[in-house]
Amino acid sequence: MRLDPVTKAYVARRVSEGKTSRDAQRCLKRAICRQLFKILERSDRDAGEDPENLAQAA
């Protein structure tokens, strides 16, 4: 929240919507989790195509 300009803008937008700083942080954590989950889903789908990659993923 302190260094990344995109994150600063996100938190500022949430605070301007009337959320508290803690609520904005909670929203930020959820947004980060959604992005990470998408990345993990994509990598899991790619690893499932080749049986040799399954042993490496484990």
C-alpha distance matrix in Angstrom:
0.0 3.8 5.9 6.2 8.1 8.8 5.6 5.5 9.1 9.0 7.5 9.8 12.5 12.4 12.7 15.4 17.2 17.7 15.4 14.2 10.7 11.8 13.2 10.1 8.4 11.8 12.0 9.0 10.8 13.9 12.9 12.0 15.3 17.2 16.4 17.3 20.4 21.6 21.4 23.3 25.8 26.5 27.0 29.2 31.2 31.8 32.8 35.3 37.4 38.7 40.2 39.8 36.0 36.1 37.4 34.6 31.9 33.4
3.8 0.0 3.8 6.3 8.2 10.3 8.1 6.8 10.6 11.7 10.2 11.5 14.7 15.2 14.8 17.2 19.5 19.9 17.9 16.4 12.8 14.3 16.2 13.3 11.7 15.3 15.7 12.7 14.4 17.6 16.6 15.4 18.7 20.7 19.6 20.3 23.6 24.7 24.1 26.1 28.8 29.2 29.5 31.9 34.0 34.3 35.2 37.9 39.8 41.0 42.5 41.8 38.0 38.3 39.4 36.5 34.0 35.6
5.9 3.8 0.0 3.8 6.3 9.0 8.0 7.6 10.9 12.4 12.0 13.3 16.1 17.1 17.3 19.3 21.6 22.5 20.6 19.6 16.1 17.6 19.0 15.8 14.3 17.6 17.5 14.1 15.7 18.7 17.1 15.5 19.0 20.7 18.9 19.6 23.2 23.8 22.8 25.1 27.9 27.8 28.0 30.7 32.7 32.6 33.6 36.5 38.2 39.2 40.9 40.0 36.3 37.0 38.0 34.9 32.7 34.5
6.2 6.3 3.8 0.0 3.8 5.6 5.3 6.2 8.8 10.0 10.7 12.2 14.3 15.6 16.5 18.3 20.2 21.7 19.9 19.5 16.4 17.8 18.4 15.0 13.8 16.7 15.8 12.3 14.3 16.8 14.5 13.2 16.9 18.0 15.9 17.1 20.6 20.8 20.0 22.6 25.1 24.9 25.4 28.2 29.9 29.8 31.2 33.9 35.5 36.7 38.6 38.0 34.2 34.9 36.3 33.3 30.9 33.1
8.1 8.2 6.3 3.8 0.0 3.8 5.4 5.0 6.2 8.6 9.9 10.4 12.2 14.3 15.2 16.2 18.4 20.3 19.1 19.2 16.5 18.5 18.8 15.1 14.8 17.8 16.3 13.3 16.0 18.0 15.4 14.9 18.7 19.2 17.3 19.1 22.4 22.1 21.7 24.6 26.7 26.4 27.3 30.1 31.5 31.5 33.2 35.8 37.1 38.6 40.8 40.3 36.6 37.4 39.0 36.0 33.6 35.9
8.8 10.3 9.0 5.6 3.8 0.0 3.8 5.4 5.2 6.2 8.8 9.9 10.6 12.5 14.3 15.3 16.8 19.0 17.8 18.5 16.2 17.8 17.4 13.6 13.6 16.0 13.9 11.0 13.8 15.2 12.2 12.2 15.9 16.0 14.1 16.4 19.4 18.9 18.9 21.9 23.7 23.4 24.7 27.4 28.5 28.7 30.7 33.1 34.4 36.1 38.4 38.2 34.4 35.1 37.0 34.2 31.7 34.0
5.6 8.1 8.0 5.3 5.4 3.8 0.0 3.8 5.4 5.0 6.2 8.5 9.8 10.7 12.3 14.1 15.4 17.1 15.3 15.5 12.9 14.2 14.1 10.4 10.0 12.6 11.0 7.9 10.7 12.6 10.3 10.1 13.9 14.6 13.3 15.3 18.2 18.5 18.6 21.2 23.2 23.5 24.6 27.0 28.5 29.0 30.6 32.9 34.6 36.3 38.2 38.1 34.3 34.6 36.4 33.7 30.9 32.9
5.5 6.8 7.6 6.2 5.0 5.4 3.8 0.0 3.8 5.5 5.3 6.0 8.5 10.0 10.5 12.1 14.2 15.7 14.3 14.2 11.6 13.8 14.1 10.4 10.6 13.8 12.6 10.1 13.2 15.3 13.4 13.6 17.2 18.0 17.0 19.0 21.9 22.2 22.4 25.0 26.9 27.2 28.4 30.8 32.2 32.8 34.4 36.7 38.4 40.1 42.0 41.8 38.0 38.3 40.0 37.3 34.6 36.5
9.1 10.6 10.9 8.8 6.2 5.2 5.4 3.8 0.0 3.8 5.5 5.0 6.0 8.6 9.8 10.3 12.3 14.5 13.9 14.8 12.9 15.4 14.8 11.0 12.3 14.9 12.8 10.9 14.5 15.7 13.3 14.4 17.9 18.0 17.0 19.6 22.2 22.0 22.6 25.5 27.0 27.1 28.7 31.1 32.1 32.8 34.8 36.9 38.4 40.3 42.5 42.5 38.7 39.1 41.1 38.5 35.7 37.8
9.0 11.7 12.4 10.0 8.6 6.2 5.0 5.5 3.8 0.0 3.8 5.5 5.1 6.3 8.7 9.9 10.8 13.0 11.8 13.0 11.5 13.2 12.0 8.3 9.7 11.7 9.2 7.6 11.3 12.1 9.8 11.4 14.7 14.7 14.3 17.0 19.2 19.2 20.3 22.9 24.2 24.7 26.5 28.6 29.6 30.7 32.6 34.4 36.1 38.2 40.2 40.5 36.7 36.8 39.0 36.6 33.6 35.5
7.5 10.2 12.0 10.7 9.9 8.8 6.2 5.3 5.5 3.8 0.0 3.8 5.4 5.1 6.1 8.5 9.8 11.0 9.3 9.7 7.8 9.9 9.3 5.6 7.2 9.9 8.4 7.2 10.8 12.3 11.1 12.5 15.5 16.2 16.3 18.5 20.7 21.4 22.4 24.6 26.2 27.1 28.6 30.5 31.9 33.0 34.6 36.5 38.5 40.5 42.2 42.4 38.6 38.5 40.4 38.0 34.9 36.6
9.8 11.5 13.3 12.2 10.4 9.9 8.5 6.0 5.0 5.5 3.8 0.0 3.8 5.4 5.1 6.1 8.6 10.0 9.6 10.3 9.0 12.1 11.5 8.2 10.5 13.2 11.6 10.9 14.6 15.8 14.5 16.1 19.2 19.5 19.5 22.0 24.1 24.5 25.6 28.0 29.5 30.1 31.8 33.8 35.0 36.1 37.9 39.7 41.5 43.6 45.5 45.7 41.9 41.9 43.9 41.5 38.4 40.2
12.5 14.7 16.1 14.3 12.2 10.6 9.8 8.5 6.0 5.1 5.4 3.8 0.0 3.8 5.5 5.1 6.3 9.0 9.2 11.2 10.9 13.5 11.8 8.7 11.7 13.5 11.0 11.0 14.8 15.1 13.5 15.8 18.7 18.3 18.6 21.5 23.2 23.3 24.8 27.3 28.3 28.9 31.0 32.9 33.7 35.0 37.0 38.7 40.3 42.7 44.7 45.1 41.4 41.4 43.6 41.4 38.3 40.1
12.4 15.2 17.1 15.6 14.3 12.5 10.7 10.0 8.6 6.3 5.1 5.4 3.8 0.0 3.8 5.4 5.0 6.9 5.8 8.1 8.4 10.4 8.2 5.6 9.1 10.3 8.1 9.1 12.6 12.8 12.0 14.6 17.0 16.9 17.9 20.5 21.9 22.5 24.3 26.4 27.3 28.5 30.5 32.0 33.0 34.6 36.4 37.9 39.8 42.2 43.9 44.5 40.8 40.4 42.6 40.6 37.3 38.8
12.7 14.8 17.3 16.5 15.2 14.3 12.3 10.5 9.8 8.7 6.1 5.1 5.5 3.8 0.0 3.8 5.3 5.3 4.8 6.0 6.5 9.5 8.3 6.4 9.8 11.7 10.5 11.4 14.7 15.5 15.2 17.4 19.8 20.2 21.1 23.5 25.1 25.9 27.5 29.5 30.7 31.9 33.7 35.2 36.5 38.0 39.6 41.2 43.2 45.5 47.1 47.6 43.8 43.4 45.4 43.3 40.1 41.5
15.4 17.2 19.3 18.3 16.2 15.3 14.1 12.1 10.3 9.9 8.5 6.1 5.1 5.4 3.8 0.0 3.8 5.3 7.1 9.1 10.2 13.2 11.7 9.9 13.4 15.0 13.3 14.3 17.8 18.2 17.3 19.9 22.4 22.2 23.0 25.7 27.2 27.6 29.3 31.6 32.5 33.5 35.6 37.2 38.1 39.6 41.6 43.0 44.9 47.2 49.1 49.7 45.9 45.7 47.9 45.8 42.5 44.1
17.2 19.5 21.6 20.2 18.4 16.8 15.4 14.2 12.3 10.8 9.8 8.6 6.3 5.0 5.3 3.8 0.0 3.8 5.8 9.2 11.1 13.2 10.7 9.6 13.4 14.1 12.0 13.9 17.1 16.8 16.2 19.2 21.2 20.8 22.1 24.9 25.9 26.3 28.4 30.5 31.1 32.3 34.6 35.9 36.7 38.5 40.5 41.6 43.5 46.1 47.9 48.7 45.0 44.6 46.9 45.1 41.7 43.2
17.7 19.9 22.5 21.7 20.3 19.0 17.1 15.7 14.5 13.0 11.0 10.0 9.0 6.9 5.3 5.3 3.8 0.0 3.8 6.6 9.5 11.5 9.5 9.4 13.1 13.8 12.7 14.8 17.7 17.7 17.9 20.7 22.4 22.5 24.1 26.5 27.5 28.4 30.5 32.2 33.0 34.5 36.6 37.7 38.8 40.7 42.4 43.6 45.7 48.2 49.7 50.5 46.8 46.2 48.3 46.5 43.1 44.3
15.4 17.9 20.6 19.9 19.1 17.8 15.3 14.3 13.9 11.8 9.3 9.6 9.2 5.8 4.8 7.1 5.8 3.8 0.0 3.8 6.6 7.9 5.7 6.1 9.6 10.1 9.6 11.9 14.4 14.6 15.3 17.9 19.4 19.9 21.6 23.8 24.8 26.0 28.0 29.5 30.4 32.2 34.1 35.1 36.4 38.3 39.8 41.0 43.3 45.7 47.0 47.7 44.1 43.3 45.3 43.5 40.1 41.1
14.2 16.4 19.6 19.5 19.2 18.5 15.5 14.2 14.8 13.0 9.7 10.3 11.2 8.1 6.0 9.1 9.2 6.6 3.8 0.0 3.8 5.4 5.1 6.2 8.6 9.8 10.5 12.3 14.3 15.4 16.5 18.4 20.0 21.2 22.7 24.4 25.7 27.3 29.0 30.3 31.6 33.4 35.0 36.0 37.6 39.5 40.7 42.0 44.5 46.6 47.8 48.3 44.6 43.8 45.5 43.6 40.2 41.1
10.7 12.8 16.1 16.4 16.5 16.2 12.9 11.6 12.9 11.5 7.8 9.0 10.9 8.4 6.5 10.2 11.1 9.5 6.6 3.8 0.0 3.8 5.5 5.0 6.2 8.7 9.9 10.4 12.4 14.4 15.2 16.5 18.4 20.0 21.1 22.6 24.3 26.0 27.2 28.5 30.3 31.9 33.1 34.4 36.3 37.8 38.9 40.5 43.0 44.9 46.1 46.3 42.6 41.9 43.5 41.4 38.1 39.0
11.8 14.3 17.6 17.8 18.5 17.8 14.2 13.8 15.4 13.2 9.9 12.1 13.5 10.4 9.5 13.2 13.2 11.5 7.9 5.4 3.8 0.0 3.8 5.4 5.1 6.2 8.7 9.7 10.6 12.5 14.3 15.3 16.6 18.6 20.2 21.1 22.6 24.7 26.0 26.9 28.6 30.6 31.7 32.6 34.7 36.4 37.2 38.7 41.4 43.2 44.2 44.5 40.8 39.8 41.3 39.4 36.1 36.7
13.2 16.2 19.0 18.4 18.8 17.4 14.1 14.1 14.8 12.0 9.3 11.5 11.8 8.2 8.3 11.7 10.7 9.5 5.7 5.1 5.5 3.8 0.0 3.8 5.4 5.0 6.2 8.6 9.9 10.7 12.4 14.3 15.4 16.7 18.6 20.0 21.1 22.9 24.7 25.7 27.0 29.1 30.5 31.3 33.0 35.0 36.1 37.3 39.9 42.0 43.1 43.7 40.0 39.0 40.8 39.1 35.6 36.4
10.1 13.3 15.8 15.0 15.1 13.6 10.4 10.4 11.0 8.3 5.6 8.2 8.7 5.6 6.4 9.9 9.6 9.4 6.1 6.2 5.0 5.4 3.8 0.0 3.8 5.4 5.1 6.1 8.7 9.9 10.5 12.3 14.2 15.3 16.6 18.4 19.9 21.4 22.9 24.3 25.8 27.4 28.9 30.1 31.8 33.4 34.7 36.2 38.6 40.7 42.0 42.4 38.7 38.0 39.9 37.9 34.5 35.7
8.4 11.7 14.3 13.8 14.8 13.6 10.0 10.6 12.3 9.7 7.2 10.5 11.7 9.1 9.8 13.4 13.4 13.1 9.6 8.6 6.2 5.1 5.4 3.8 0.0 3.8 5.4 4.9 6.2 8.7 9.8 10.5 12.3 14.3 15.4 16.4 18.2 20.2 21.2 22.4 24.2 26.0 27.0 28.2 30.2 31.8 32.7 34.4 36.9 38.7 39.9 40.1 36.4 35.6 37.2 35.2 31.9 32.9
11.8 15.3 17.6 16.7 17.8 16.0 12.6 13.8 14.9 11.7 9.9 13.2 13.5 10.3 11.7 15.0 14.1 13.8 10.1 9.8 8.7 6.2 5.0 5.4 3.8 0.0 3.8 5.4 5.2 6.4 8.7 10.0 10.7 12.5 14.5 15.4 16.5 18.7 20.3 21.0 22.5 24.7 25.9 26.6 28.6 30.5 31.4 32.7 35.4 37.4 38.3 38.8 35.2 34.1 35.9 34.1 30.7 31.4
12.0 15.7 17.5 15.8 16.3 13.9 11.0 12.6 12.8 9.2 8.4 11.6 11.0 8.1 10.5 13.3 12.0 12.7 9.6 10.5 9.9 8.7 6.2 5.1 5.4 3.8 0.0 3.8 5.5 5.1 6.2 8.7 9.9 10.6 12.5 14.3 15.3 16.9 18.7 20.0 21.1 23.0 24.7 25.6 27.1 29.1 30.3 31.6 34.0 36.2 37.5 38.2 34.5 33.7 35.8 34.0 30.5 31.7
9.0 12.7 14.1 12.3 13.3 11.0 7.9 10.1 10.9 7.6 7.2 10.9 11.0 9.1 11.4 14.3 13.9 14.8 11.9 12.3 10.4 9.7 8.6 6.1 4.9 5.4 3.8 0.0 3.8 5.4 5.1 6.2 8.6 9.9 10.7 12.4 14.2 15.6 16.8 18.4 20.0 21.5 22.9 24.2 26.0 27.5 28.7 30.4 32.7 34.7 36.0 36.4 32.7 32.1 34.0 32.0 28.7 30.0
10.8 14.4 15.7 14.3 16.0 13.8 10.7 13.2 14.5 11.3 10.8 14.6 14.8 12.6 14.7 17.8 17.1 17.7 14.4 14.3 12.4 10.6 9.9 8.7 6.2 5.2 5.5 3.8 0.0 3.8 5.4 5.1 6.1 8.7 10.0 10.5 12.1 14.4 15.4 16.3 18.1 20.1 21.1 22.1 24.2 25.8 26.6 28.2 30.8 32.6 33.7 34.1 30.3 29.5 31.3 29.4 26.0 27.0
13.9 17.6 18.7 16.8 18.0 15.2 12.6 15.3 15.7 12.1 12.3 15.8 15.1 12.8 15.5 18.2 16.8 17.7 14.6 15.4 14.4 12.5 10.7 9.9 8.7 6.4 5.1 5.4 3.8 0.0 3.8 5.4 5.0 6.2 8.7 9.9 10.4 12.5 14.4 15.2 16.3 18.5 20.0 20.7 22.4 24.4 25.5 26.7 29.2 31.4 32.5 33.3 29.7 28.7 30.8 29.2 25.6 26.7
12.9 16.6 17.1 14.5 15.4 12.2 10.3 13.4 13.3 9.8 11.1 14.5 13.5 12.0 15.2 17.3 16.2 17.9 15.3 16.5 15.2 14.3 12.4 10.5 9.8 8.7 6.2 5.1 5.4 3.8 0.0 3.8 5.4 5.1 6.4 8.7 9.9 10.9 12.7 14.4 15.5 17.0 18.8 20.1 21.4 23.1 24.6 26.0 28.2 30.5 32.0 32.7 29.0 28.5 30.7 28.9 25.5 27.1
12.0 15.4 15.5 13.2 14.9 12.2 10.1 13.6 14.4 11.4 12.5 16.1 15.8 14.6 17.4 19.9 19.2 20.7 17.9 18.4 16.5 15.3 14.3 12.3 10.5 10.0 8.7 6.2 5.1 5.4 3.8 0.0 3.8 5.4 5.2 6.2 8.6 10.0 10.8 12.3 14.2 15.6 16.7 18.2 20.1 21.4 22.6 24.4 26.7 28.5 29.9 30.2 26.5 26.1 28.1 26.0 22.7 24.3
15.3 18.7 19.0 16.9 18.7 15.9 13.9 17.2 17.9 14.7 15.5 19.2 18.7 17.0 19.8 22.4 21.2 22.4 19.4 20.0 18.4 16.6 15.4 14.2 12.3 10.7 9.9 8.6 6.1 5.0 5.4 3.8 0.0 3.8 5.4 5.1 6.0 8.6 9.9 10.3 12.0 14.2 15.3 16.0 18.1 19.9 20.7 22.1 24.8 26.7 27.8 28.4 24.7 23.9 25.9 24.2 20.7 22.0
17.2 20.7 20.7 18.0 19.2 16.0 14.6 18.0 18.0 14.7 16.2 19.5 18.3 16.9 20.2 22.2 20.8 22.5 19.9 21.2 20.0 18.6 16.7 15.3 14.3 12.5 10.6 9.9 8.7 6.2 5.1 5.4 3.8 0.0 3.8 5.5 5.1 6.3 8.8 10.0 10.6 12.5 14.4 15.3 16.5 18.6 20.0 21.1 23.4 25.8 27.2 28.2 24.6 23.9 26.4 24.9 21.3 23.0
16.4 19.6 18.9 15.9 17.3 14.1 13.3 17.0 17.0 14.3 16.3 19.5 18.6 17.9 21.1 23.0 22.1 24.1 21.6 22.7 21.1 20.2 18.6 16.6 15.4 14.5 12.5 10.7 10.0 8.7 6.4 5.2 5.4 3.8 0.0 3.8 5.5 5.3 6.4 8.8 10.0 10.9 12.6 14.3 15.6 16.9 18.6 20.3 22.2 24.4 26.1 26.7 23.0 22.9 25.3 23.4 20.1 22.3
17.3 20.3 19.6 17.1 19.1 16.4 15.3 19.0 19.6 17.0 18.5 22.0 21.5 20.5 23.5 25.7 24.9 26.5 23.8 24.4 22.6 21.1 20.0 18.4 16.4 15.4 14.3 12.4 10.5 9.9 8.7 6.2 5.1 5.5 3.8 0.0 3.8 5.4 5.1 6.1 8.6 9.9 10.6 12.1 14.2 15.4 16.4 18.3 20.6 22.4 23.8 24.1 20.4 20.0 22.2 20.2 16.9 18.8
20.4 23.6 23.2 20.6 22.4 19.4 18.2 21.9 22.2 19.2 20.7 24.1 23.2 21.9 25.1 27.2 25.9 27.5 24.8 25.7 24.3 22.6 21.1 19.9 18.2 16.5 15.3 14.2 12.1 10.4 9.9 8.6 6.0 5.1 5.5 3.8 0.0 3.8 5.4 5.0 6.0 8.6 9.9 10.3 12.1 14.2 15.2 16.3 18.9 21.0 22.2 23.1 19.6 18.7 21.2 19.9 16.3 18.0
21.6 24.7 23.8 20.8 22.1 18.9 18.5 22.2 22.0 19.2 21.4 24.5 23.3 22.5 25.9 27.6 26.3 28.4 26.0 27.3 26.0 24.7 22.9 21.4 20.2 18.7 16.9 15.6 14.4 12.5 10.9 10.0 8.6 6.3 5.3 5.4 3.8 0.0 3.8 5.5 5.1 6.2 8.7 9.8 10.6 12.4 14.2 15.4 17.4 19.8 21.6 22.7 19.2 18.9 21.8 20.3 17.0 19.3
21.4 24.1 22.8 20.0 21.7 18.9 18.6 22.4 22.6 20.3 22.4 25.6 24.8 24.3 27.5 29.3 28.4 30.5 28.0 29.0 27.2 26.0 24.7 22.9 21.2 20.3 18.7 16.8 15.4 14.4 12.7 10.8 9.9 8.8 6.4 5.1 5.4 3.8 0.0 3.8 5.5 5.2 6.2 8.6 10.0 10.7 12.3 14.3 16.2 18.1 20.0 20.4 16.7 16.9 19.5 17.6 14.6 17.2
23.3 26.1 25.1 22.6 24.6 21.9 21.2 25.0 25.5 22.9 24.6 28.0 27.3 26.4 29.5 31.6 30.5 32.2 29.5 30.3 28.5 26.9 25.7 24.3 22.4 21.0 20.0 18.4 16.3 15.2 14.4 12.3 10.3 10.0 8.8 6.1 5.0 5.5 3.8 0.0 3.8 5.4 5.1 6.0 8.5 9.8 10.4 12.1 14.7 16.4 17.7 18.3 14.6 14.1 16.7 15.1 11.7 13.9
25.8 28.8 27.9 25.1 26.7 23.7 23.2 26.9 27.0 24.2 26.2 29.5 28.3 27.3 30.7 32.5 31.1 33.0 30.4 31.6 30.3 28.6 27.0 25.8 24.2 22.5 21.1 20.0 18.1 16.3 15.5 14.2 12.0 10.6 10.0 8.6 6.0 5.1 5.5 3.8 0.0 3.8 5.5 5.1 6.1 8.6 9.9 10.6 13.0 15.4 16.9 18.2 14.9 14.2 17.3 16.4 13.1 15.3
26.5 29.2 27.8 24.9 26.4 23.4 23.5 27.2 27.1 24.7 27.1 30.1 28.9 28.5 31.9 33.5 32.3 34.5 32.2 33.4 31.9 30.6 29.1 27.4 26.0 24.7 23.0 21.5 20.1 18.5 17.0 15.6 14.2 12.5 10.9 9.9 8.6 6.2 5.2 5.4 3.8 0.0 3.8 5.4 5.1 6.2 8.6 10.0 11.4 13.8 16.1 17.2 13.8 14.1 17.3 16.0 13.3 16.2
27.0 29.5 28.0 25.4 27.3 24.7 24.6 28.4 28.7 26.5 28.6 31.8 31.0 30.5 33.7 35.6 34.6 36.6 34.1 35.0 33.1 31.7 30.5 28.9 27.0 25.9 24.7 22.9 21.1 20.0 18.8 16.7 15.3 14.4 12.6 10.6 9.9 8.7 6.2 5.1 5.5 3.8 0.0 3.8 5.4 5.1 6.1 8.6 10.4 11.9 13.8 14.3 10.7 11.2 14.1 12.4 9.8 12.9
29.2 31.9 30.7 28.2 30.1 27.4 27.0 30.8 31.1 28.6 30.5 33.8 32.9 32.0 35.2 37.2 35.9 37.7 35.1 36.0 34.4 32.6 31.3 30.1 28.2 26.6 25.6 24.2 22.1 20.7 20.1 18.2 16.0 15.3 14.3 12.1 10.3 9.8 8.6 6.0 5.1 5.4 3.8 0.0 3.8 5.4 5.1 6.2 9.0 10.8 12.0 13.2 9.9 9.2 12.4 11.8 8.8 11.2
31.2 34.0 32.7 29.9 31.5 28.5 28.5 32.2 32.1 29.6 31.9 35.0 33.7 33.0 36.5 38.1 36.7 38.8 36.4 37.6 36.3 34.7 33.0 31.8 30.2 28.6 27.1 26.0 24.2 22.4 21.4 20.1 18.1 16.5 15.6 14.2 12.1 10.6 10.0 8.5 6.1 5.1 5.4 3.8 0.0 3.8 5.5 5.3 6.9 9.8 11.7 13.6 10.9 10.7 14.3 14.1 11.7 14.2
31.8 34.3 32.6 29.8 31.5 28.7 29.0 32.8 32.8 30.7 33.0 36.1 35.0 34.6 38.0 39.6 38.5 40.7 38.3 39.5 37.8 36.4 35.0 33.4 31.8 30.5 29.1 27.5 25.8 24.4 23.1 21.4 19.9 18.6 16.9 15.4 14.2 12.4 10.7 9.8 8.6 6.2 5.1 5.4 3.8 0.0 3.8 5.5 5.7 7.8 10.5 11.7 8.9 9.9 13.4 12.5 10.9 14.1
32.8 35.2 33.6 31.2 33.2 30.7 30.6 34.4 34.8 32.6 34.6 37.9 37.0 36.4 39.6 41.6 40.5 42.4 39.8 40.7 38.9 37.2 36.1 34.7 32.7 31.4 30.3 28.7 26.6 25.5 24.6 22.6 20.7 20.0 18.6 16.4 15.2 14.2 12.3 10.4 9.9 8.6 6.1 5.1 5.5 3.8 0.0 3.8 5.5 6.0 7.7 8.6 5.5 6.2 9.6 9.0 7.5 10.6
35.3 37.9 36.5 33.9 35.8 33.1 32.9 36.7 36.9 34.4 36.5 39.7 38.7 37.9 41.2 43.0 41.6 43.6 41.0 42.0 40.5 38.7 37.3 36.2 34.4 32.7 31.6 30.4 28.2 26.7 26.0 24.4 22.1 21.1 20.3 18.3 16.3 15.4 14.3 12.1 10.6 10.0 8.6 6.2 5.3 5.5 3.8 0.0 3.8 5.6 6.6 9.1 7.3 6.6 10.4 11.1 9.6 11.7
37.4 39.8 38.2 35.5 37.1 34.4 34.6 38.4 38.4 36.1 38.5 41.5 40.3 39.8 43.2 44.9 43.5 45.7 43.3 44.5 43.0 41.4 39.9 38.6 36.9 35.4 34.0 32.7 30.8 29.2 28.2 26.7 24.8 23.4 22.2 20.6 18.9 17.4 16.2 14.7 13.0 11.4 10.4 9.0 6.9 5.7 5.5 3.8 0.0 3.8 6.6 9.0 8.1 8.8 12.3 12.9 12.3 14.7
38.7 41.0 39.2 36.7 38.6 36.1 36.3 40.1 40.3 38.2 40.5 43.6 42.7 42.2 45.5 47.2 46.1 48.2 45.7 46.6 44.9 43.2 42.0 40.7 38.7 37.4 36.2 34.7 32.6 31.4 30.5 28.5 26.7 25.8 24.4 22.4 21.0 19.8 18.1 16.4 15.4 13.8 11.9 10.8 9.8 7.8 6.0 5.6 3.8 0.0 3.8 5.5 5.6 7.1 9.9 10.6 11.0 13.4
40.2 42.5 40.9 38.6 40.8 38.4 38.2 42.0 42.5 40.2 42.2 45.5 44.7 43.9 47.1 49.1 47.9 49.7 47.0 47.8 46.1 44.2 43.1 42.0 39.9 38.3 37.5 36.0 33.7 32.5 32.0 29.9 27.8 27.2 26.1 23.8 22.2 21.6 20.0 17.7 16.9 16.1 13.8 12.0 11.7 10.5 7.7 6.6 6.6 3.8 0.0 3.8 5.4 5.4 7.4 9.4 10.2 11.6
39.8 41.8 40.0 38.0 40.3 38.2 38.1 41.8 42.5 40.5 42.4 45.7 45.1 44.5 47.6 49.7 48.7 50.5 47.7 48.3 46.3 44.5 43.7 42.4 40.1 38.8 38.2 36.4 34.1 33.3 32.7 30.2 28.4 28.2 26.7 24.1 23.1 22.7 20.4 18.3 18.2 17.2 14.3 13.2 13.6 11.7 8.6 9.1 9.0 5.5 3.8 0.0 3.8 5.5 5.9 7.1 9.2 10.7
36.0 38.0 36.3 34.2 36.6 34.4 34.3 38.0 38.7 36.7 38.6 41.9 41.4 40.8 43.8 45.9 45.0 46.8 44.1 44.6 42.6 40.8 40.0 38.7 36.4 35.2 34.5 32.7 30.3 29.7 29.0 26.5 24.7 24.6 23.0 20.4 19.6 19.2 16.7 14.6 14.9 13.8 10.7 9.9 10.9 8.9 5.5 7.3 8.1 5.6 5.4 3.8 0.0 3.8 5.5 5.1 6.2 8.8
36.1 38.3 37.0 34.9 37.4 35.1 34.6 38.3 39.1 36.8 38.5 41.9 41.4 40.4 43.4 45.7 44.6 46.2 43.3 43.8 41.9 39.8 39.0 38.0 35.6 34.1 33.7 32.1 29.5 28.7 28.5 26.1 23.9 23.9 22.9 20.0 18.7 18.9 16.9 14.1 14.2 14.1 11.2 9.2 10.7 9.9 6.2 6.6 8.8 7.1 5.4 5.5 3.8 0.0 3.8 5.4 5.1 6.4
37.4 39.4 38.0 36.3 39.0 37.0 36.4 40.0 41.1 39.0 40.4 43.9 43.6 42.6 45.4 47.9 46.9 48.3 45.3 45.5 43.5 41.3 40.8 39.9 37.2 35.9 35.8 34.0 31.3 30.8 30.7 28.1 25.9 26.4 25.3 22.2 21.2 21.8 19.5 16.7 17.3 17.3 14.1 12.4 14.3 13.4 9.6 10.4 12.3 9.9 7.4 5.9 5.5 3.8 0.0 3.8 5.5 5.3
34.6 36.5 34.9 33.3 36.0 34.2 33.7 37.3 38.5 36.6 38.0 41.5 41.4 40.6 43.3 45.8 45.1 46.5 43.5 43.6 41.4 39.4 39.1 37.9 35.2 34.1 34.0 32.0 29.4 29.2 28.9 26.0 24.2 24.9 23.4 20.2 19.9 20.3 17.6 15.1 16.4 16.0 12.4 11.8 14.1 12.5 9.0 11.1 12.9 10.6 9.4 7.1 5.1 5.4 3.8 0.0 3.8 5.5
31.9 34.0 32.7 30.9 33.6 31.7 30.9 34.6 35.7 33.6 34.9 38.4 38.3 37.3 40.1 42.5 41.7 43.1 40.1 40.2 38.1 36.1 35.6 34.5 31.9 30.7 30.5 28.7 26.0 25.6 25.5 22.7 20.7 21.3 20.1 16.9 16.3 17.0 14.6 11.7 13.1 13.3 9.8 8.8 11.7 10.9 7.5 9.6 12.3 11.0 10.2 9.2 6.2 5.1 5.5 3.8 0.0 3.8
33.4 35.6 34.5 33.1 35.9 34.0 32.9 36.5 37.8 35.5 36.6 40.2 40.1 38.8 41.5 44.1 43.2 44.3 41.1 41.1 39.0 36.7 36.4 35.7 32.9 31.4 31.7 30.0 27.0 26.7 27.1 24.3 22.0 23.0 22.3 18.8 18.0 19.3 17.2 13.9 15.3 16.2 12.9 11.2 14.2 14.1 10.6 11.7 14.7 13.4 11.6 10.7 8.8 6.4 5.3 5.5 3.8 0.0
